[in-house]
Amino acid sequence: MSKVIASDQAIFARWENAIELRLFADSAGPTLSVPEQVAAKVGNRIVAGTLAPGSRIGEQELADEFKLSRGPVREAIRILEREGLVQVLPRRGAIVTQLSPTELREVFEIRSGLFDIAVRKVTQERPPELLAVMRAGLQRLQTLVDDPSGGDAYAEVTYRLILICTRFSGNERLSRMIAALSLQSLRYSKLGLASLERRRRSLQLWKQATKAMEHWDTEAMMQLARQRSEESAEEAARLLSKSA
Protein backbone atom coordinates (compact mmCIF):
# COMPACT_ATOMS: atom_id res chain seq x y z
CA MET A 1 0.00 0.00 0.00
CA SER A 2 2.85 2.40 0.91
CA LYS A 3 4.47 1.73 -2.47
CA VAL A 4 1.22 2.70 -4.21
CA ILE A 5 1.03 5.93 -2.17
CA ALA A 6 4.66 6.76 -2.96
CA SER A 7 4.03 6.14 -6.65
CA ASP A 8 0.95 8.39 -6.61
CA GLN A 9 2.94 11.13 -4.84
CA ALA A 10 5.73 10.91 -7.41
CA ILE A 11 3.23 11.27 -10.27
CA PHE A 12 1.55 14.21 -8.55
CA ALA A 13 4.90 15.93 -7.90
CA ARG A 14 5.78 15.66 -11.59
CA TRP A 15 2.47 17.19 -12.66
CA GLU A 16 2.55 19.79 -9.88
CA ASN A 17 5.91 21.06 -11.08
CA ALA A 18 4.53 21.32 -14.61
CA ILE A 19 1.63 23.58 -13.56
CA GLU A 20 2.83 27.11 -12.82
CA LEU A 21 0.70 29.78 -11.19
CA ARG A 22 1.19 32.39 -13.86
CA LEU A 23 -0.14 33.71 -17.12
CA PHE A 24 0.58 31.50 -20.13
CA ALA A 25 1.17 28.50 -17.86
CA ASP A 26 -0.66 26.38 -20.43
CA SER A 27 0.95 28.00 -23.44
CA ALA A 28 1.67 25.47 -26.17
CA GLY A 29 3.52 28.01 -28.28
CA PRO A 30 7.20 28.99 -28.50
CA THR A 31 9.19 30.88 -25.87
CA LEU A 32 7.29 33.82 -24.39
CA SER A 33 7.94 37.28 -25.78
CA VAL A 34 9.50 39.92 -23.50
CA PRO A 35 6.13 41.63 -22.78
CA GLU A 36 4.58 38.23 -22.01
CA GLN A 37 7.43 37.41 -19.61
CA VAL A 38 6.93 40.70 -17.78
CA ALA A 39 3.15 40.18 -17.70
CA ALA A 40 3.62 36.67 -16.30
CA LYS A 41 5.88 37.89 -13.49
CA VAL A 42 3.68 40.83 -12.54
CA GLY A 43 0.54 38.69 -12.86
CA ASN A 44 2.05 36.19 -10.44
CA ARG A 45 2.57 38.96 -7.90
CA ILE A 46 -1.08 39.96 -8.25
CA VAL A 47 -2.34 36.40 -7.81
CA ALA A 48 -0.01 35.85 -4.84
CA GLY A 49 -1.33 39.01 -3.21
CA THR A 50 2.05 40.78 -3.24
CA LEU A 51 0.34 43.47 -5.31
CA ALA A 52 -2.97 44.13 -3.57
CA PRO A 53 -6.18 45.27 -5.31
CA GLY A 54 -5.96 48.98 -6.04
CA SER A 55 -2.14 49.00 -6.13
CA ARG A 56 -0.66 51.24 -8.78
CA ILE A 57 1.57 49.64 -11.41
CA GLY A 58 4.02 52.22 -12.70
CA GLU A 59 5.40 51.84 -16.21
CA GLN A 60 8.70 53.49 -15.38
CA GLU A 61 9.16 51.46 -12.19
CA LEU A 62 8.69 48.22 -14.12
CA ALA A 63 10.93 49.44 -16.93
CA ASP A 64 13.67 50.16 -14.38
CA GLU A 65 13.18 46.83 -12.62
CA PHE A 66 13.32 44.73 -15.78
CA LYS A 67 15.85 47.02 -17.51
CA LEU A 68 13.56 47.63 -20.48
CA SER A 69 12.18 50.55 -22.42
CA ARG A 70 8.60 51.56 -21.62
CA GLY A 71 7.28 50.04 -24.86
CA PRO A 72 7.48 46.35 -23.79
CA VAL A 73 6.23 47.30 -20.32
CA ARG A 74 3.23 49.09 -21.82
CA GLU A 75 2.43 45.99 -23.86
CA ALA A 76 2.77 43.81 -20.73
CA ILE A 77 0.24 46.03 -18.95
CA ARG A 78 -2.15 45.65 -21.90
CA ILE A 79 -1.84 41.87 -21.55
CA LEU A 80 -2.63 42.08 -17.84
CA GLU A 81 -5.62 44.29 -18.63
CA ARG A 82 -6.87 41.77 -21.17
CA GLU A 83 -6.59 39.00 -18.56
CA GLY A 84 -8.63 41.03 -16.07
CA LEU A 85 -5.81 41.51 -13.54
CA VAL A 86 -5.15 45.19 -14.24
CA GLN A 87 -7.32 48.19 -15.09
CA VAL A 88 -5.93 51.20 -16.96
CA LEU A 89 -7.57 54.45 -15.86
CA PRO A 90 -7.34 57.84 -17.60
CA ARG A 91 -4.68 60.08 -15.98
CA ARG A 92 -4.07 57.48 -13.26
CA GLY A 93 -2.36 54.71 -15.18
CA ALA A 94 -2.60 51.01 -14.38
CA ILE A 95 -3.92 49.65 -11.08
CA VAL A 96 -4.57 46.12 -9.87
CA THR A 97 -8.25 45.33 -10.34
CA GLN A 98 -10.49 45.23 -7.31
CA LEU A 99 -12.18 41.94 -6.52
CA SER A 100 -15.71 42.19 -7.84
CA PRO A 101 -18.78 40.03 -7.05
CA THR A 102 -19.89 40.49 -10.67
CA GLU A 103 -16.58 39.28 -12.09
CA LEU A 104 -16.56 36.47 -9.54
CA ARG A 105 -19.93 35.14 -10.69
CA GLU A 106 -19.08 35.47 -14.38
CA VAL A 107 -15.66 33.80 -14.17
CA PHE A 108 -16.82 30.92 -11.97
CA GLU A 109 -19.90 30.32 -14.12
CA ILE A 110 -17.93 30.14 -17.37
CA ARG A 111 -15.17 28.00 -15.89
CA SER A 112 -17.72 25.61 -14.40
CA GLY A 113 -19.36 25.10 -17.80
CA LEU A 114 -16.03 24.49 -19.53
CA PHE A 115 -14.92 22.10 -16.80
CA ASP A 116 -18.04 20.00 -17.42
CA ILE A 117 -16.71 19.42 -20.95
CA ALA A 118 -13.30 18.43 -19.60
CA VAL A 119 -14.87 15.97 -17.14
CA ARG A 120 -16.92 14.33 -19.90
CA LYS A 121 -13.80 13.88 -22.02
CA VAL A 122 -11.61 12.41 -19.28
CA THR A 123 -14.33 9.96 -18.23
CA GLN A 124 -14.40 8.70 -21.81
CA GLU A 125 -10.64 8.07 -21.76
CA ARG A 126 -10.38 6.99 -18.08
CA PRO A 127 -6.63 7.71 -17.72
CA PRO A 128 -5.26 5.77 -14.70
CA GLU A 129 -2.53 8.37 -14.15
CA LEU A 130 -5.17 11.04 -13.48
CA LEU A 131 -6.68 8.90 -10.75
CA ALA A 132 -3.23 8.60 -9.16
CA VAL A 133 -2.84 12.38 -9.30
CA MET A 134 -6.24 12.89 -7.67
CA ARG A 135 -5.44 10.50 -4.82
CA ALA A 136 -2.09 12.18 -4.14
CA GLY A 137 -3.61 15.65 -4.48
CA LEU A 138 -6.26 14.70 -1.94
CA GLN A 139 -3.52 13.71 0.50
CA ARG A 140 -1.84 17.08 -0.02
CA LEU A 141 -5.12 18.87 0.69
CA GLN A 142 -5.50 16.86 3.89
CA THR A 143 -2.13 18.16 5.13
CA LEU A 144 -3.26 21.77 4.58
CA VAL A 145 -6.91 21.71 5.59
CA ASP A 146 -6.35 22.35 9.32
CA ASP A 147 -3.28 24.57 8.97
CA PRO A 148 -4.38 28.09 10.07
CA SER A 149 -1.96 29.61 7.55
CA GLY A 150 -2.60 27.03 4.82
CA GLY A 151 -5.47 28.72 3.00
CA ASP A 152 -3.49 30.07 0.04
CA ALA A 153 -1.54 26.83 -0.40
CA TYR A 154 -4.77 24.81 -0.23
CA ALA A 155 -6.36 26.98 -2.95
CA GLU A 156 -3.25 26.63 -5.12
CA VAL A 157 -3.38 22.83 -4.89
CA THR A 158 -7.02 22.84 -6.00
CA TYR A 159 -6.01 25.16 -8.88
CA ARG A 160 -3.38 22.66 -9.99
CA LEU A 161 -5.74 19.69 -9.68
CA ILE A 162 -8.28 21.42 -11.94
CA LEU A 163 -5.63 22.23 -14.55
CA ILE A 164 -4.14 18.74 -14.44
CA CYS A 165 -7.59 17.27 -15.02
CA THR A 166 -8.13 19.49 -18.04
CA ARG A 167 -4.72 18.51 -19.44
CA PHE A 168 -5.98 14.92 -19.58
CA SER A 169 -8.99 16.00 -21.64
CA GLY A 170 -6.78 16.03 -24.74
CA ASN A 171 -8.23 19.38 -25.89
CA GLU A 172 -5.45 22.00 -25.83
CA ARG A 173 -7.72 24.95 -26.56
CA LEU A 174 -10.09 23.92 -23.76
CA SER A 175 -7.12 23.50 -21.43
CA ARG A 176 -5.79 26.99 -22.21
CA MET A 177 -9.21 28.60 -21.70
CA ILE A 178 -9.71 26.92 -18.32
CA ALA A 179 -6.15 27.82 -17.28
CA ALA A 180 -6.77 31.52 -17.99
CA LEU A 181 -10.09 31.52 -16.13
CA SER A 182 -8.62 29.56 -13.22
CA LEU A 183 -5.86 32.11 -12.80
CA GLN A 184 -8.44 34.91 -12.74
CA SER A 185 -10.52 32.99 -10.21
CA LEU A 186 -7.59 32.04 -7.96
CA ARG A 187 -7.74 35.32 -6.00
CA TYR A 188 -11.40 34.60 -5.28
CA SER A 189 -10.70 30.96 -4.41
CA LYS A 190 -8.11 32.02 -1.85
CA LEU A 191 -10.71 34.29 -0.28
CA GLY A 192 -13.41 31.62 -0.36
CA LEU A 193 -11.11 28.98 1.17
CA ALA A 194 -9.50 31.17 3.81
CA SER A 195 -11.38 29.72 6.79
CA LEU A 196 -10.83 26.28 8.31
CA GLU A 197 -14.56 25.59 8.07
CA ARG A 198 -14.62 26.25 4.33
CA ARG A 199 -11.53 24.14 3.67
CA ARG A 200 -12.95 21.23 5.64
CA ARG A 201 -16.14 21.41 3.59
CA SER A 202 -14.08 21.64 0.38
CA LEU A 203 -12.05 18.59 1.42
CA GLN A 204 -15.24 16.57 1.87
CA LEU A 205 -16.26 17.41 -1.70
CA TRP A 206 -12.81 16.54 -3.08
CA LYS A 207 -12.98 13.18 -1.28
CA GLN A 208 -16.36 12.49 -2.86
CA ALA A 209 -15.02 13.57 -6.25
CA THR A 210 -12.07 11.21 -5.96
CA LYS A 211 -14.44 8.36 -5.08
CA ALA A 212 -16.63 9.26 -8.07
CA MET A 213 -13.54 9.23 -10.30
CA GLU A 214 -12.65 5.74 -9.11
CA HIS A 215 -15.95 4.67 -10.70
CA TRP A 216 -15.66 7.20 -13.56
CA ASP A 217 -19.10 8.51 -12.62
CA THR A 218 -19.40 11.46 -15.01
CA GLU A 219 -22.55 13.02 -13.55
CA ALA A 220 -21.32 12.81 -9.96
CA MET A 221 -17.94 14.30 -10.90
CA MET A 222 -19.58 17.23 -12.68
CA GLN A 223 -22.08 17.82 -9.90
CA LEU A 224 -19.36 17.83 -7.24
CA ALA A 225 -17.15 20.16 -9.27
CA ARG A 226 -20.03 22.60 -9.68
CA GLN A 227 -20.83 22.35 -5.98
CA ARG A 228 -17.22 23.10 -4.99
CA SER A 229 -17.15 26.09 -7.32
CA GLU A 230 -20.51 27.47 -6.20
CA GLU A 231 -19.80 27.16 -2.49
CA SER A 232 -16.38 28.78 -2.83
CA ALA A 233 -17.87 31.60 -4.92
CA GLU A 234 -20.68 32.16 -2.44
CA GLU A 235 -18.24 32.50 0.45
CA ALA A 236 -15.97 34.85 -1.49
CA ALA A 237 -18.98 36.97 -2.50
CA ARG A 238 -20.17 37.08 1.11
CA LEU A 239 -16.78 38.30 2.32
CA LEU A 240 -16.56 40.88 -0.45
CA SER A 241 -20.02 42.21 0.43
CA LYS A 242 -19.08 42.32 4.10
CA SER A 243 -15.89 44.27 3.43
CA ALA A 244 -17.75 46.67 1.14
N, C-alpha and C positions, 0 to 999 in steps of 0.2 A: 504493500500500500504506500509506504514512504517513497519507494522508487517512482511510483506513478505520480505522487505529489511533486517530487523533485523534477520530474520530466515536464509536468504541466507548468511549473514555475519557470523552468528554462525557456519554454516556448513563449510564455507571457513576457519574460524579460526581453526576448528578442523583438517581439512585436512592440512592446512598450518603448524601446529605444528607437524604433522606426517612426513612432508617432510623436511629432514635435508640437508644442503648444505655440504655434505661430502662424502667421499668414503664409499661404502657399505650401503648407505642410504636406498637402496631397498633390502638389504640382508634379505632373508627369512630363513636363517640358524640360528644356535644357537648363543650364545654370542660371540663377536669378540675375536680373539686371541690377545695376547699382541702386536705382530708386526702389526696386522691389526688396533688396537687401535691407535698405534703411527702413522701409515700411514694416518689414518683418520684425526688425529689432525694436522699433518704437511700439508696434502693435503688441509685442510680447510684454512690454512694460505696462501698457494699458490693461491688458488681460490680467497680469499679475497684481495690479493695483498699485504699482510703483508710481504711475501717473494717475492720479485720482480724477474722477469726473469733474469737469470744469477747469482742469489745469490747462494753462496756456502752453502751446507748442511753438516755440520761436524758430523761424526759418534760419536766422543767423546762428543761433545757439547750436542747432543741429549741424549746420554747415561747418562750424568750428569743431564740433565734436568728431564728426566723421571726415574732416579735412576735405570737404567738397565745396564746389560752387553752389549757389542757391538754386540753380536750375534743377539738378537731381533731387534736392531736398523738397522743392516745390512739387515735383512729380510724386515723390513719396507721400507727401501730405494728401495729394489728390487720391492716391490709392487708398489711404486710410479713410478718407471721406467716403469713397465708394463702398468700402467695407462696413461703414456705419460706426467706426470707432472714433472718428474725428468730425467736427463740424467747423466749417470756415465761415466766419462772420465778417460782414463789412466793417472795415476800420478797426477790427479787433484781432483779425488773424485766426489761426486755428486753435481750437480748444477741444479737449477730450469730451466726447458726448456724455450727457447726463443719462443715467439709467431711466428708462421710460416704461411705464406700464403698457402703453400702446405698442411700442417696439417689442416688448417682452411677449405679449400675446401673439403678435404677428410672426415673430421668429420661431417661437415654440410650435405654433400651429403648422407652419410650413415644414419645419424639420420633422415633426411628428408624421405628417403625410408622406414625406419622402422616405422616412425610416420604415414605414409599412412596406414600401416597395422593396427595400433592402432585405427585410425579414422574409418576405415571400420568396425572394431569389435564393437566399441562403438555405431555406428549408427545402428547396428543390434539390440543391446540391448536397446538403448534409455533410459539410466538411468536418471530419473528426478533429482537426487541429483547432478549429474555432471553439469546439466544446472544451478542449483542454485550456484554451485561453480564458474562457468564461469561468471555469472552475478556479483557476489560479487568480484571476481578477477578483473573484468573490472573496478569496482568502485575504487578498490585499485590502479590500474594503473592510473586512472584519477587524483588521489590525488598526484601522483608522477611525472606526465608527464611534468609539468611546474616548478618543483622544480629544481633550478640550480644544487643542490648537490644530486639530487635524481636518478642519472643514474644507480648506482650500485644496489640500492634497486629496481628500476624498472626492471632491468634485472633479479634480483633474483625472483621477483614475476612471471615473464614470465617462468622462469625455473620451479617453483613450479606448475604452471598451466599445463605445458607440462607433468610433471611427474604424476600429479593427473589424467590427462586424460588417460595416459597409464595404470594407476592402474585400471581404470574402464574397460579396455580391457579384463580383466580376464585371461591374458596370463602372468604368472610370469616371464618366461624367457625373453619375449619381454620387459617387464617392466624393468628388471634388465639391459638389453642391452642398452635401451634408457637412463636409469639413468646414466650409466657410460659415455656414449657419451655426454650427456647433461652437466655433470660435466666438461668434457674436453673442451666443447664448451663455458662454462660460461665466461671464461676469454675473449674470442673473442666477446661474446654477450655484455659484459660490455663496451668493446671498441666501438662496432658498435652502441650502444644505448647511448653513452655519451652525444651527443648533443641534445638540445631541439627539433630541427627540426626532427631528426631521431625518437625521442620518440613520437612526435606528429603523424608522419607517421605510426609508429608501432601501436599506439592507434587506429587509423582509421581502420587498418587491424584487430585488435582484436575485435573492435565493429562489423565489418562485419562478423567475424567468429562466434561471439556470436549470431548474427541474423541468420546465416546459421544453427547453432546448434538448434535454436528454431524450425526450420523446418526439422532438421536432414537431411540436404542436404549434402550428402557424398562428392560429387565432389567439391562443393564450399568450404567445410571445408578443404579438402586436398589442393586445389589450393591456398587458403589463407594462410595455414600453410607453404607451399613451398615458397610463395611470401615473407612472413615475414622472413623466414630463409635466402633466397637468398639476400634480401635487406640488412639485418643485416650483412651478410658475405661480401657483396660487400663493405660496408662502412668500416668494420674492415680491409679488405684487402687494401683498399685505404689508410687508416691511417698508416698501417704497411709499405706500399711502400713509403709513404711520409717520415716517420721517418727513413727508411733505406737510 
